[in-house]
Amino acid sequence: MPDDAWEVEAGVVRPYLFTKGRTRPTHHLLAVEAMVTATDKGGAATSELAPEQRRIVELCEEAAQSVAEIAAHLSTPLGVVRVLVADLADEHLLEVFEGEADLAADVELLQRLIARVKAIPA
């Protein structure tokens, strides 16, 4: 463990330091609902990872987690978790599953909801 690892574990280090000051992933911004699982390579590499990365991989080994769930479990800002998950996915330590957005279904749902709200007696 690096000499300064105790600072990370104790919560003394600011979360943006985990990402080296980056606020966005290198490639694309992950959706908060994107599901994440650990790969076999990720499970084998946990001892070599920084503490915050190791915790993410270990969480995703237990069960698939959304990006938002990972942030909640780690009490870490969502933006930081998005960057860390994207970095781990780029290294093939995590696999990210992002669903295809069906905008037509979303519009239909919103139209039905609006119609029902309008039908509520005042």
FENCOR-V529682 format. One record per residue. N is the residue number from 1. RES is the residue in one small letter. PHI is phi in whole degrees, 0 to 359 (none if undefined). PSI is psi as a letter, one per 40 degrees, with the letter a starting at -180 (NA if undefined). NEAR is the number of other C-alpha atoms within 8 Angstrom. Layout:
n->{N | N}
res->{RES | RES}
phi->{PHI | PHI}
psi->{PSI | PSI}
near->{NEAR | NEAR}
//
This chain:
n->{1 | 2 | 3 | 4 | 5 | 6 | 7 | 8 | 9 | 10 | 11 | 12 | 13 | 14 | 15 | 16 | 17 | 18 | 19 | 20 | 21 | 22 | 23 | 24 | 25 | 26 | 27 | 28 | 29 | 30 | 31 | 32 | 33 | 34 | 35 | 36 | 37 | 38 | 39 | 40 | 41 | 42 | 43 | 44 | 45 | 46 | 47 | 48 | 49 | 50 | 51 | 52 | 53 | 54 | 55 | 56 | 57 | 58 | 59 | 60 | 61 | 62 | 63 | 64 | 65 | 66 | 67 | 68 | 69 | 70 | 71 | 72 | 73 | 74 | 75 | 76 | 77 | 78 | 79 | 80 | 81 | 82 | 83 | 84 | 85 | 86 | 87 | 88 | 89 | 90 | 91 | 92 | 93 | 94 | 95 | 96 | 97 | 98 | 99 | 100 | 101 | 102 | 103 | 104 | 105 | 106 | 107 | 108 | 109 | 110 | 111 | 112 | 113 | 114 | 115 | 116 | 117 | 118 | 119 | 120 | 121 | 122}
res->{m | p | d | d | a | w | e | v | e | a | g | v | v | r | p | y | l | f | t | k | g | r | t | r | p | t | h | h | l | l | a | v | e | a | m | v | t | a | t | d | k | g | g | a | a | t | s | e | l | a | p | e | q | r | r | i | v | e | l | c | e | e | a | a | q | s | v | a | e | i | a | a | h | l | s | t | p | l | g | v | v | r | v | l | v | a | d | l | a | d | e | h | l | l | e | v | f | e | g | e | a | d | l | a | a | d | v | e | l | l | q | r | l | i | a | r | v | k | a | i | p | a}
phi->{none | 300 | 302 | 266 | 298 | 299 | 295 | 295 | 297 | 277 | 79 | 282 | 276 | 293 | 303 | 294 | 290 | 299 | 257 | 58 | 84 | 286 | 251 | 226 | 296 | 298 | 260 | 225 | 284 | 281 | 289 | 296 | 268 | 301 | 268 | 230 | 229 | 278 | 271 | 299 | 298 | 295 | 297 | 283 | 260 | 303 | 292 | 265 | 269 | 295 | 307 | 291 | 292 | 300 | 296 | 295 | 298 | 297 | 299 | 282 | 284 | 294 | 195 | 299 | 231 | 279 | 301 | 296 | 296 | 299 | 300 | 293 | 300 | 267 | 51 | 237 | 306 | 303 | 299 | 293 | 296 | 302 | 294 | 296 | 296 | 298 | 298 | 293 | 292 | 299 | 271 | 64 | 266 | 229 | 242 | 250 | 245 | 251 | 288 | 283 | 282 | 255 | 295 | 298 | 294 | 297 | 295 | 298 | 299 | 297 | 295 | 296 | 296 | 298 | 298 | 290 | 296 | 296 | 280 | 289 | 295 | 283}
psi->{h | i | d | e | d | d | d | d | d | e | e | d | h | h | d | e | d | d | e | f | e | i | e | i | i | d | c | i | h | i | i | d | e | h | i | h | i | i | i | d | d | d | d | e | e | d | e | e | i | i | d | d | d | d | d | d | d | d | d | e | d | d | i | h | i | i | d | d | d | d | d | d | d | e | f | i | i | d | d | d | d | d | d | d | d | d | d | d | d | d | e | f | d | i | h | h | h | h | i | h | h | g | d | d | d | d | d | d | d | d | d | d | d | d | d | d | d | d | e | h | i | NA}
near->{3 | 4 | 5 | 6 | 9 | 7 | 9 | 11 | 8 | 7 | 7 | 7 | 8 | 7 | 9 | 10 | 8 | 10 | 11 | 6 | 7 | 8 | 9 | 9 | 12 | 7 | 5 | 6 | 7 | 9 | 7 | 8 | 8 | 12 | 11 | 13 | 13 | 14 | 11 | 7 | 9 | 12 | 12 | 7 | 9 | 11 | 6 | 5 | 8 | 6 | 9 | 8 | 11 | 11 | 9 | 10 | 15 | 11 | 10 | 13 | 11 | 6 | 7 | 9 | 11 | 11 | 17 | 9 | 8 | 12 | 12 | 8 | 7 | 7 | 6 | 10 | 8 | 10 | 8 | 13 | 12 | 13 | 14 | 12 | 11 | 12 | 10 | 11 | 11 | 7 | 7 | 10 | 15 | 15 | 10 | 9 | 7 | 9 | 5 | 4 | 4 | 6 | 6 | 6 | 7 | 8 | 8 | 8 | 8 | 8 | 8 | 8 | 8 | 8 | 8 | 8 | 7 | 7 | 6 | 6 | 4 | 2}
//
